[in-house]
Amino acid sequence: MTWCEKSGIDHVFGLAGTKPLARKIDEVSDAVRTERAVDNKAVVRGYAETRHAAGSWHCERRVVARIEATEQGLDIRFVVTSLRIGSAEWIYDSLYCARGQAENLIKLHKSQLASDRTSCRSALANQVRLVLHTAAYWLVLTVRDAIPKPRDLATAEFTTIRLRLLKIAARVIETAGRVRLAFAAACPEADLFRGLANALIPQGP
């Protein structure tokens, strides 16, 4: 954090909770807990912010808290930030949690498309392999984005999409004017293939 501030870089970092820090938001925590109990709700979420200086910090910093009350109890998450703008809810939900989605996409790129397989002796060859993996990533991501949202595959991981949409048998019939794909009569995703073919047609100007 100190390096970011000295370099003029804004930051949002996760922060471990402590008893002194939790006491600073007791009022909001009690309100969230009480609302859930009185209204008998499954989940109630609230947000708060305060100024805090940990023992190793050289100054006070802005700390945002996400407070969630459920039937299992109270869960509080903290983040520390240098940003002076934005509400506590925006800092946590729209800014900090967005990094989780970025991590998920990196995981898809690395673990499910094997983009970490750069075992060639030549650095150039490894770079080409990474480019090909990235092309595969965008191809599968484009297919997934074209799947209608009510379908379970619209939020499926890449491994599932590869098994159910790409690694299947079909008969290819090529004529002078077109290419036909003939799937098995019992193909479970036949209707989805028809919809994807229309959705992926390039749109004219």
N, C-alpha and C positions, 0 to 999 in steps of 0.2 A: 504493500500500500504506500509506504513511504517513497519507494522508487517511482511509482506511478504519479504521485503528487508532485515530486520534484521534476518529473519529466513532462508535466502538464497533461497527463493522461487521466481521464475520468475512469472510475472503476465501480463495479458492483461485485462483491465477494460474499460467499456464504460465511456465516459467523456462528461459532458454537455458543449455545446459550449458557449463561451462568446465573446464579441466584441473584447477585446484585443487579444484573441486567433485567431479569424477569420481574424484580420488584418495581422497576421503573414503569412497567406497563400493567401493573396489577389491576388498575381501575378498568381498563379496557378488557382485560382477561375475565374479570368478574362479570362484566356486562355481557360478554359473549356466552359465558357459561350459564348465566342466569336466563338469558333469552332462550337458549336451547332447552333448559329444564322446564321453564314456565310454559312455553308453547309446544313442548313435547316434539321437537323437530329432530330429524335424523342427524343433520349437520348444520352448524351455524359457523360462518367464517367472518372474521373481522380483521382490521389492520390498524397498526399504530406505529408511531415513530418517536424517537427520543434522541438525546445526545448522550454519548457514552465514551468513556476513555478506559480502555483495558490497561492492565498494569504495564505492558510493554509498549504502549502507544505514547507518542510524544505530545498528543493533543486529543481533544474530543472530536468525535466523528459522528455523522448522521447514521443512525441504525434504524432499520425498518423491520417490523415484526408482522408475520402472518399468524393469526391466532385462529385455531379451528377446534370447536367443541363437538364431540360426538358422544355416542352412548358409552364408548370405551374410555372417555376422559378428554383431557385438554392436550392439544399438540401445538407447540409454538416453534416457529422457524424464524431465524434472524438473518438479515443480510446487512452489510455495512457498505456505504456508498459515499462517493465524493460529490455526487450530483446534488444540486440545490433545487432543481426543478422537479415537477411531477409529484403526484400523491403517493402515499405509501402503497396503495393498491396497485397503481401503475408500475411503480418500481419493482414490486415483487412479481406480479402476475404477467405483465406484458414485457418486462425487460429481463429480469433475472431468470424466470422460468423458460424464456425463449432459448436459453443456452441448452436446456434439456433436449429440445427438439433437434438442435444442431448436433448434439452428441449422438442422438439416435441415427441421424442420417450418416454420420461418419462411421458408426458401427455397421450400418447396412453396406456401406462402400467397402469397408475393410473385411468384415467377417463373413458376409454372405455373398460377396463378389470376389473374394480372395485377392484383393488389391495389394495385400502385403507380400505376395509371392514375387519378390524381386531378387531371384537367385542367379540371374545371369552374371557373367563375369564383366560384361560391358555395361557401363553406366548408361550409355545411349539405349542399349537394348532394354534395360530396366525402365527407362523413361517411356519407351514405346509401349511396353507392357502396361504401364500405369495409365497411359492415354487410352489404350484399348479397354481397360477396366472402367475408366471413367465414361467412355462411350456406352458400355454395357449398362452402367448405372443410369445414365440419362434415358436410355431406351426403356428399361424396366420402369423407371419413375414415370415416364410419359404414358406407358401402358396403364399403370396403376391410377394415374390422375384421370384417365379417360373412362375408368370403370364407374358406373353409376353408384352414388353414395349408399343407397340401401343395400348393395351387395356386400357380403362379408369380405370379398377380395379387395374392396376399395381401401381398406385399412390393413391389408395383409402384409407380412414381411416379404422381402424379395425371394426368399427360399420357397415360400408357399406359392407365389406367383409363378416362379420358374417350374415348379413341379406340376401345377394345374393348368398352366396356359402355354408354356414353351416346350416342355419335355413330354410331348404327346405325339402319337402316331397319326399320320394323315397321308392320303394319296394325293399327289400333285399331278394335275393334268394341265399341260401347257399346250395352248393352241396359238395360231397366228395372232389372234386378237386379244387373248386374255389368259390368265392363269387361274385355274380352279383348284380349290382345296376341298377334298372329300374326307370328312371325319367319320368315325364310327357312328352307327345309328344310336348307340347308347352314350354318346359323348355328353357328360353332365354339364358342360359349359357351352353347348352349341349356340344357345340364344345369345350368350355373352359375346361369342366370337362375331356374330352378325352385327351386334351393336358396336363393337370396337372397330370393325372395318369401316363403318360409317363415321365414327367419331374421329378416327385418325386420318381421314382423307384431308389433304391440305386445302385450306380455304382460299378461294380466289381473292384478288384484290378488290 
